[in-house]
Amino acid sequence: MIIGVSQITLHLPDSQSLKDKRQIIKSVMARIRNRFEVAIAEVEEQNLWQIAVLGVSCVSNSRQHAEEILGQVRRYIEETRPDIIVSNVENELISW
């Protein structure tokens, strides 16, 4: 079993408040969860209104498949939300 984990740091330059940020992040997370069937949550920087750190995880029987899913999530954010800047991505694959 392979567990794929990704930490994605986002910059939200158009966000003017925590309410704006939460609305944007909630929408992004719901779309990703439904499209890719991954676990996703905001894991850090909850009190900063222009920075969000998302944790994404998936389980697979193949390292290549887990890497593809995590890459697709990153690309999906970049392609569907031009108002959000992906500033950092850290991936890790864990063999269990």
Stockholm file with secondary structure:
# STOCKHOLM 1.0

chainA/1-96         MIIGVSQITLHLPDSQSLKDKRQIIKSVMARIRNRFEVAIAEVEEQNLWQIAVLGVSCVSNSRQHAEEILGQVRRYIEETRPDIIVSNVENELISW
#=GR chainA/1-96 SS CEEEEEEEEEECTTCCSHHHHHHHHHHHHHHHHHHHCCEEEEEECTTCSSEEEEEEEEEESCHHHHHHHHHHHHHHHHHHCTTSEEEEEEEEEEEC
#=GC SS_cons        CEEEEEEEEEECTTCCSHHHHHHHHHHHHHHHHHHHCCEEEEEECTTCSSEEEEEEEEEESCHHHHHHHHHHHHHHHHHHCTTSEEEEEEEEEEEC
//
